[in-house]
Amino acid sequence: MQDADKIFLEYVVKALVDNPNDVKIDRTVDEMGVLISLTVNPADMGKIIGRMGNTAKAIRTLLRVIGMKNNARVNLKINEPEGSERPPHVPSSSLKTVDQAMEDLKGI
């Protein structure tokens, strides 16, 4: 079955979002493998990406497993809605350890 990855993705995404009619999935195949582009309602982006990107990572992992079963390299691109802005990236060097945060709290 050629479109097993697309069918799987559609099933999972429509189960997660509040606006399943706004889900659009495009599948292209080239020499690099399969690229699946996902577009959802802007209000549903958080549900698809999840905390710290964990939901998106899990979906990508499952798509790769389906791809391996079908001898294909599958990649997922989640399209950002028009006018969206990414939050500024916080470098990991500026993040505090738990001990540092506890020391800061002691001073309050």
C-alpha positions as CSV (number, residue, x, y, z in Angstrom):
1,M,0.0,0.0,0.0
2,Q,1.7,3.2,-1.2
3,D,-0.2,5.8,0.8
4,A,-0.2,3.9,4.2
5,D,1.9,6.8,5.7
6,K,-0.6,9.4,4.5
7,I,-3.6,7.4,5.7
8,F,-2.0,6.9,9.1
9,L,-1.1,10.6,9.4
10,E,-4.6,11.7,8.5
11,Y,-6.1,9.3,11.0
12,V,-3.9,10.5,13.9
13,V,-4.0,14.2,13.1
14,K,-7.8,14.3,12.7
15,A,-8.2,12.5,16.0
16,L,-6.0,15.2,17.8
17,V,-7.4,18.4,16.4
18,D,-10.6,20.3,17.0
19,N,-11.0,21.2,13.3
20,P,-10.5,18.0,11.4
21,N,-12.0,19.5,8.2
22,D,-9.1,21.9,8.0
23,V,-6.4,19.2,7.9
24,K,-4.6,19.1,4.5
25,I,-1.9,16.6,3.7
26,D,0.3,16.6,0.6
27,R,2.6,13.7,-0.2
28,T,5.4,14.0,-2.7
29,V,8.0,11.4,-3.6
30,D,11.4,12.1,-5.1
31,E,14.9,10.6,-5.0
32,M,15.3,11.7,-1.4
33,G,12.2,9.8,-0.2
34,V,8.7,10.7,0.8
35,L,7.9,14.2,2.0
36,I,4.5,14.7,3.7
37,S,3.4,18.3,4.3
38,L,0.8,18.9,6.9
39,T,-1.3,22.0,7.2
40,V,-3.8,22.4,10.1
41,N,-6.0,25.2,11.4
42,P,-3.8,27.7,13.3
43,A,-5.8,27.1,16.5
44,D,-4.7,23.4,16.3
45,M,-1.0,23.9,15.9
46,G,-0.3,23.5,19.6
47,K,-2.1,20.1,19.6
48,I,0.0,18.8,16.7
49,I,3.3,20.1,18.0
50,G,2.7,19.3,21.7
51,R,4.8,20.3,24.7
52,M,8.4,20.8,23.8
53,G,7.6,19.3,20.3
54,N,7.0,15.8,21.8
55,T,3.8,15.1,19.9
56,A,5.4,16.1,16.6
57,K,8.5,14.0,17.4
58,A,6.3,11.0,18.2
59,I,4.3,11.4,14.9
60,R,7.6,11.7,12.9
61,T,9.0,8.5,14.6
62,L,5.9,6.5,13.8
63,L,5.9,7.8,10.2
64,R,9.6,6.6,9.9
65,V,8.6,3.2,11.2
66,I,5.9,3.0,8.5
67,G,8.4,4.1,5.9
68,M,10.9,1.5,7.0
69,K,8.3,-1.2,6.6
70,N,7.7,0.0,3.1
71,N,11.4,0.6,2.3
72,A,11.0,4.4,2.1
73,R,12.4,7.3,3.9
74,V,9.5,9.4,5.2
75,N,9.8,13.0,6.5
76,L,7.1,15.2,7.9
77,K,6.9,19.0,7.3
78,I,4.4,20.9,9.5
79,N,3.5,24.1,7.7
80,E,3.3,27.2,9.9
81,P,0.2,29.3,9.5
82,E,0.3,32.6,7.8
83,G,1.4,35.5,10.1
84,S,2.7,33.2,12.9
85,E,5.8,34.1,14.9
86,R,8.1,31.7,16.6
87,P,9.0,32.6,20.1
88,P,12.7,33.6,20.5
89,H,15.1,30.8,21.0
90,V,16.5,30.5,24.5
91,P,20.1,29.2,24.4
92,S,20.6,26.3,26.7
93,S,23.6,28.1,28.3
94,S,21.2,30.7,29.7
95,L,18.9,28.0,31.4
96,K,19.4,27.5,35.1
97,T,19.9,24.2,36.9
98,V,17.5,23.3,39.6
99,D,20.2,24.1,42.2
100,Q,20.7,27.6,40.8
101,A,17.0,28.2,40.8
102,M,16.8,27.1,44.4
103,E,19.6,29.5,45.3
104,D,17.7,32.3,43.6
105,L,14.6,31.5,45.6
106,K,16.4,31.6,48.9
107,G,17.3,35.2,48.3
108,I,13.6,36.2,48.0
